[in-house]
């Protein structure tokens, strides 16, 4: 174990482990506990074990190490208090064994073992144990090292003492069960992203990740915590004030940390966390922050006469233009809505966050009038742009059953009225649009051809976005509006498929469309409504036989198979080169096509990528190109 001289001397013993139910269902229905048996579920195993160590951080320890071992197993080590090893008073077994073999057994169910934890993570280590071929746990506690081994959730050894120790902590090593998971190969980059996030959220804590298979290692310690997190998030943006604003306070055993920074761009990004869990859907803490920010900026603007008496108050949307914020709360009993824990439900947290941020931020503005003026003026500028966009926005509002004449000759709608059964192809160019309209199934497939490249929304304000004809066509066709008026229930299609040419221009158009959808219709991405069509790259003809090839690797393999035979190859540079039947057969027929679903697993990484690729700063884009240049093949054949 890693020694920690400063660990808190707080009690964590067997009587604090409370048991709710047995473990049997986990192997039968793993998806219920970890989401899936694919890559996401596999990595979730690591997060569950790490979450237990993170809860120990909140209880006083300061280092966690995660190691991807050469045999495919994973080791997680912390210098916390160590899982209790004494006999549980009700169960008659060592507490560490109960924690690993009984579902919902842990120190976080009112037993007093944890003041704050990431929710009901007592399920975590037992689920990991059940879904692993084997798991070994070592606990340093009471001056000794204890060890026990399990196989597929069942103990195969007694808890035994294997040595002495001058420190405390827990070391867990597990090997995922290949009979359960589709793959048991861990991604260093995927784990690294989450662990870096945890290090930002827990200032001063060291989190290390090592991959012994690929000789990779990362170590994170952020003494600045959320301030450094904001600087990291905004490193490809130009901040209008430096350093980021930081507010921290505590009330009723609830710790509130908020850091914000405005930048010269137009996009709003708020990342919220409760007990280190990323609350993607927000919740009471995020709501309290938004209300307090809107009130504080308006009050300051009026007090300093920056917002004139005759003018209306700035809206929350105006005030949050160009804002990056991280809101983190740590509370004793979090109530997360849904199994995925993506929305914080505690109603009292809204008032606590609102009061703390209102008071502290108002004081900051008074003490920093130059920054206060910049923030208010940025909001006023956003409000003027919003007013200018009002008329353009009206053009995107459709009449019932799309009677609007805003899209004459463009949108070829489908006859199906149920959005869950309908799909729309956003097609590059009139030529490909014509083929798609002729080749489609009119019952459930709509076609929207776009001319040229849409405007780059990363560099553009709302008024100019609404003034762009192609974007207006897109908004009207989808039907859900954008920004604060967005309503996913009004989306007319649950499959929105981007279909562009397989060349540089096609890739650029696809990126522009994805940037727009991510920035202004993000829930469509989060819900999994966005797809990318995969048209073939080649057609190989041998006599009367025609074969479509979709990737370069597939092409190389196929050429080896037909070596020495007569054939002709057609390289499709554009969708327009295919006739309607070919386009249907290769790219649009649900029975034979391949479409890639756009998956938003990491909002921070997505935000960074769109900023780098589409933003104003050239240097981050140059660095990205240099780092990935060697990976590019057939940039434009």
N, C-alpha and C positions, 0 to 999 in steps of 0.2 A: 504494500500500500504506500501511497505517497504521503509523507508526513505533513501534518498541518498543526502547527503549534498554537494557532489562534482559534481552534474549533470551539464552538460554544458548548458549555457543559450542561446541555439540556437533556432531559430524560427521553429515552426511546427504547422501551423494553417490551417483552412479550405480551403483557396485559393490554397494550395499546393496539394490538392487532385484532381487528374484528372480522368475523367470517360471515359472509352473506349467502353463498351458494357454491355448488360443486363445479368441477372443471370439464366434465364429460362433453358438453356440446361443442367445444372449441375445434377439435379436429374434424368433426362432422360438418360444421358450417363456419370455416375460418373467415369467410367474407364478412360475416356479421361483426367480427371483432377487429379486423385489420383492413376492411374495405375491399380487398381483392387478393387473389393469389398470384398476381402479376408483379411487375417491377415495383409498383407503389406499395403493395402489401409487404413485399420483401424488405424494403427500406423502413417500413413502419415498425418492423421488429426492432431495428436499431434505435429508432426514436423512442420507443416505449422504455427500453432500458436506460437510455440517456435521460429521459424525462424523470426517472426515479433519481438519477444522480443530480439533475437540476434541482429537484425538490430538496435534495441534501444541501445544495448550494444555498438555497433560501434558509436552510437551517444552520448554515455556518461554514461549510467547506469551500475550498477555493480552486480546485483543480479536477478536471475530468480528462481522461485519455481514451480515445477510441482507436483500436488497431484492427486493420483488415489483415488477417493472418494468411500465411502461404497455403494452408490446407483448406481455405475457404471459410473458416470460422471467423467470428468477430469477438473481440474482447473490449469490454467497457470497464474502466477502473475509475473510482473516485476516492477522495480522502474524506468522506463524510463520517457519520457516526457508526456505520456498519449496521446491516440488517440484524435485528435481535436474534440471538441464538439460544436463549433459554427456553424452557418448556412452557408452551402456552397453557394457561390454567384450565381452559375448557376442553381443548383438543387433545392434550396429553402428548403433543409432539413438539419438536423444536419450531419456534416461530418462523425461522428461515425456510423450513420445509413447507409450512402451511402457506406462506407467501408465494412459493413456487408451484404449489400443487392444487390450490383451491382458488377458484375464480372469485373475484371481489373480496380477496383477503389482503389487507394492507393497513398502513398506519394513517390513512387519510379519510376514514369514515367516522370521524367524531371521537376517535380513541385518544386524541391528544398528542399523537406522535409528530404531527405537523401543524404548525400555525398557518402556513400557506402552502398550497400545492397546486399542481396543474390539473386540478379536477380529480376524477376518480381513477387515478393511474394505478391503483392497486390491481386492476385487471391486467396491467401491462406485462409484468414479468412472468405471471402464470400463463398468459397467452403465448408469450415468446417460448416458454418452456414446452408447452403443448405442441407447438408447431416446429420444434427443433428435433433433429435426429438425436442430439445430445446437448446437454447444458451442464457446465460446471460452475459452481459459485464458491468463492473464497471470501470469508469475512474476517477482518481484523478487528478484534474487540476484546476488552478485558485482558489485554496483554498477550493474547493468543491468536493463532490463525486457524480458522475452522474451514472445513471443505466438505462439499457434498456434490454428488453427480446424479444426473437424471437422464433418462432416455425416453423420448416422446412423452414427456410430462410425468413419468413415473420414477421415483427414487430407486436407484440401483445400488447405492451405498448409504450407510448411516452417516450422520453428521459426525465428522471426526476432527480431532485436533492434529494439525500437521506441522506446527511450529510455534514460535513465539514472535511477538510483534510489539514495537514501541509506539506504533501509530494506530489509527482506526481507518476503516473504509471498507468498500465492497469491490470485488473483482468478479465480473460475470463473463464467461466465454460460452458462446453457443454456435451450433452449426445448423443452419436452416434445413428443414426436411425436404429433399428433392421430390418426395412423393406428394407433397402439398403444393409446392411452388412451381410455376412455369419456368422460372430461372432462379438460380441461387448465386448469381454473379452480381456483386455490389458495385455501384458507381461511385467512385471517389468524388467526382464533381457534385453529384446529387447530395451526398452526405455533407460535403464541404460547405455548400450553400446554407443548409439548415444550421450547421454548427457555428458558422460565422455569425448568423443571425442571433443565435443564443448568446454568443460572446458579447455582441453589442448590447443585448438586453440585460446583461448581468455584469455591470462594470467591475473591472478589477479581477474577474475570474479568468483563469487560463483554461482554454479548451484546445486539446491537441488531437489531430487526426493523422494517422500513419497508414500507408498502404504498402505492406511488405512485398507485394507481388510486383508492383511497378515502381518501387523506390520513390514514392511520393510522400511528402510530409508537410503539414501546415500547423501552425500554432497561433492562436488568437488570444490576445489580452488587450482589452480596450478600457483604459483608465477613464476615458472621457464618456464611455457609455453611449447614450443616445445622441450626444453632440457629434461624436465620431460617426455614428450611424447616419445621421443627416448629411454630414460631409461626404460620406461614401455614396449615398443615394444621389447626391447632387454634383458629383465630381465631373459629370459631363455637361453641367449647366452653369450659368453665370448667376451667382447669388447677388441680390441687391443689398444685402447686409451680411457682414461677417463679424464674429462667428455666428452659428445658429443660436437662436434664443432657447434657453433651457429653463424649465420650471419643475421643481420637485417639492412635494409636501406630503403630509400624512394626516389622516383624520379617521377616527373610529377603526383603527387597525387596517386601514386601506392606504396603501402607498400609491401615489400618483406621480408619474414621470411623463413629461411632454417636452419634445423638442421640435422647433419649427424653423424653417427658413424659406423666404420668398426668393424666387429667381425670375429672370427676365422673360421666361417662356409663359405659356398660357395654360398649361395642364395642371390639374390639381391631383395630388397624390397623398392620401392619408393611409398610413399603415397602423393598425391597432392591434394590441396584444393584451391578453389577460392571463396572468400567471405564466408568461412566456409562450402561451398558445396564440398563434396567429388567428385573430378573429376576422376572417375574410369578409364576413357579412356585417361587420361593425357591431352595433349594439349600444347599450346604455352609456358606456364610457365615451364612445365616439360621438354620440348624440350630445352629451354634455359639453364636450369640447367644441363642437360646431356652434352650439347656442352661445357659449361664452365668448368665442372668437368674434362672432357677428356683433354681439352687444358691445364688446370692448372697443372694437374698431369704430363703430358708429358713434359711441359715446365720446371717444377721443376726438373724432373728426368734427363733431358738433362743438365740443368744448373749445377747440382750437380754431373754429370757424373755417376749417378746410372744406367741410360739407356745409353749404350755405343753408340759411333758414328756409328758403323757398324750395330746396331740393328734397327729394324723397330719401329715406334711409337706403343705404347700400344693402343689396340682398346678400345672403350667405354665399351664393354662387359667385357674385362679383368679388367678394372679399377673399374667397379661396382661389381665385385665379392665380396661377404661378406659385402655389403653396406646396411645399413638401413638409409633411408632419408625421411624427411617430408618437402615438399615444400608448403608454404602457401602464397598466394598473396591476397591483398585486393585492389580492383580497383573500380573506379566510375561507369563505364558502362560495365559490363561483357557481353560477347557474348558467350552463351553456345550453342553448337551444339546439336540439337535434343531436344525433349520435356523432356527427362530425365536429361538434364543438366549434362552429364557425361564427357564432353570434352570442354575445354576452347578454344575459337576460336580467341580471340583478337591477331592479328599478332604483334602489337607493344610490347606486354608483353614479347615475346621471347627475344628481344633485351635488354629490361630493366633488366630482370632476369639474362641474360647472362653477362651483364656488371657489375652488382652489385656483383654477385657471383664470377666472374673471379678476380676482383680486391681484394675483401675481403679475398677470399680463398688463393690467391697467397701470400698475406701479412701474413696470418696465417701460411702457410707452411714455409715461411722464418723465422718467429719468433719461430717456433716449429720444428726444423730440425729432431728430433728423430721420431716424428709422421709422418712427411713428408717422411722420409726414409722407415718407415714401410708400408705406403700406396703404395709407388712406388714398393717396393719389393713384396708386395702381388699381385700387378698387373703383375709383371714379372713372378711370380710363376704361375699365372692363364694363362698367355700367353704360357708358356712352356707346361702346361697341355693341352691347346687348340691345340697346334701343335701335341702333342702326340695323341690327339683324332681324328686328321684329317683323318687318314687311316681308323679308325673304323667308322667314320661318312660316309665315302664313301660307306661302306657296306650297309648302311641303305637307300641309294638312289635307288629307284626302277626304272626299265625300264617301258616303256609304257605298260599299261594294266597288270602290275605286272608280266612281263616276267622274272623278277629277280629270280634266283635260290637260293636266300638267305634263303627261307623258305620251303625247300623240305619236304613234308609230314606233315607240321604243319598247315598252313593256308588253310582251306577249304573255298574258296571264294564263293560269290553269283554271280548269272548271271546278276543281275540288275546293270546297270552302273550309274544310277542317285544316287548320294550320299544321297539326301534327302529322298529317298525311301529305302535306304540300312541300315542294322544294323549288328554289329559284336558283338559276345559274346566272352568275354575273360574268358576262363574256367580254373578252377583249376584242373590240372592233366590229364593224358592221358585217364584214364578210363571214367571220366565224359565227356572228349572231344569226345571220341568215341560215347557215347550215344547221345551227342548233335549233332554230325555230322549226325547220322542216323535219329534223330528225327526232325531236322530242316526243314524249308521250304527253299529249295535251291535257289529259285528265289531271295529272298531279305535278307536271313540270312547267314552271314559268321561266321565261328567258328575258334578261335585261342586258342588251348590248351597251357598252360604254365606249365612247369615242376618245381615243388617246389616253393620256394620263390624268388622273384626278389630281386636285391640288394637294400639296403636302401639308397636312393638318398640324404637323409638329411645329411648323414655322408660321402658322396662320391663326388669326383670331376668328371668333365665332361669326362676325358679320361677313367676312370674306368667304368663310366656309359655306354659309347659307346662300351667298350670291353665286356660288359655283353650280352651274347647271347639272353637271354629272352627279355631284353629291346630292343635289335636290332630288334628282331622279331616284337615286339609291335610297334616300330616306323615305320618300313617298312610297316606293315599291315595298319596302320592308314593313312600313306602317307603324313602327314603335316610337317614332320621334327620337330625339337625342338629348343629351345633357340631363338637366333636372326634370324635363318633361318626359323623359324616357319611360315607357311602360311596356314591359316584356309581354304582358298579356295581349297587347295589340299587335304583336309580331304576326305577320300573315303567313310566314313559312318557318318551319322548325328545322329546315335544312337550307342553309345559305351557302352555295357552292361557288367558289372562285375558280374560274376556268380561263387561264391565260396561256399564251404561247410558251414553248419550252426554250426560250432564249433570254438574253439579258434584259430586253425591254419587257418581256412577259414577267420576269422575276421582279423587275422594278415596279410594274403596275400592281403585282400581287402584294408587294411590301407596302405600297401606298394604301391599298385597300385594307390590309390588315392593320396598319397604323390608325386609319380612320375608325375602323370597327373597335379596336382596343381602346382608343381614347374617348370615343363618344357613344359607343354602344357596348360597353364592356360586359354587361350581363349576358349578352348573346354569346360571347366567347366563354364566359364562365359556365353557362348552361350547356355548352357543347353543340350549339347551333351552327357553328362556322366550320366549313370543310374546304379542302383544296382538291380540285380534280387532278387526276393523273393521266393525261393523254399519252399515247405511245410516242416514243422517240423514233422508232423505225418500223417499216413494213418489209418483211423478207418474203420474196415470192419464189417458189420452186414449182415450176409447171403451173398447175391449177391451184396449188395450195398456197395460202397466204397466212403468215404468222406475224402477229404484232408484238413488238418488244418494247418494254417500258423503262428499262434501266440499262446503263452501260455494262454493269456486271452481268446482267441477264444476256446481253448481246454477246459478250465475250464467251460465255458458256455455250450459247447457241451456235456460234461460229465454229467452236471446236467440234460440236456434234455433227455439223454438216460439211466438215472439211472434205474437199475433193469433189463435192457435188456442184451442180450448176444452180445458180441462184441470182436474183437481182435484189438490190437494197434501195429502199426509198427512205430518206431522212426527212422527217416532218419538222420543218422549221416553224410552221404556224398552223393553227387550228383550221384556217381557211383552206388549207391544202387537202383536207378530208371532205369527202362528200357527206351528205346528211346521214346515209346509212352507216358509213364508216364511223362517223362521230358518235352515233347512237351505240353501235356495237362495241366500240372501244372505251368510251368515256362517259356515256350517259345511261346505259342500260343497267339498272340496279342488280341484275343477275350476273353481269360479267365485269362491271367497272371496278376500279379501285379508287376510293376517295380517302384522303387523310383528314381526320378530325383534328381541329386546332384545340390543343389542350393547354389550359392555363394552370400549371402546377406551381409556378413561382412568379408571383406578381412583381416582386422586386427585380428579378432578372429580366422579365419581359419589359418593364418600364425602362430599365437601363439599355436594353438592346434597341428599342425603338428610338430612344434619345440619341444613342451613338450613331445609328444608321441614318436617321432622318432629321437630326437636330442641326443647330447652327455651328457648333464647334467642329472644326476640321480635324484637330489633333487626335481626339479619341477615335474618330472614324479611320484615320490613317493607321493608327496603332492596331485597330481591329483587323483591318485588311492585311497588315504585315503579319499578324499572328496567325491568320487563317489562310493565307495565300497558298501554302503548300497543300492544303486540303482540297483545293478547287480543281475539278477536272472538266474539260469540255465547256469552258466558260461561254463560248458562242461558236458553235460549229457552223 
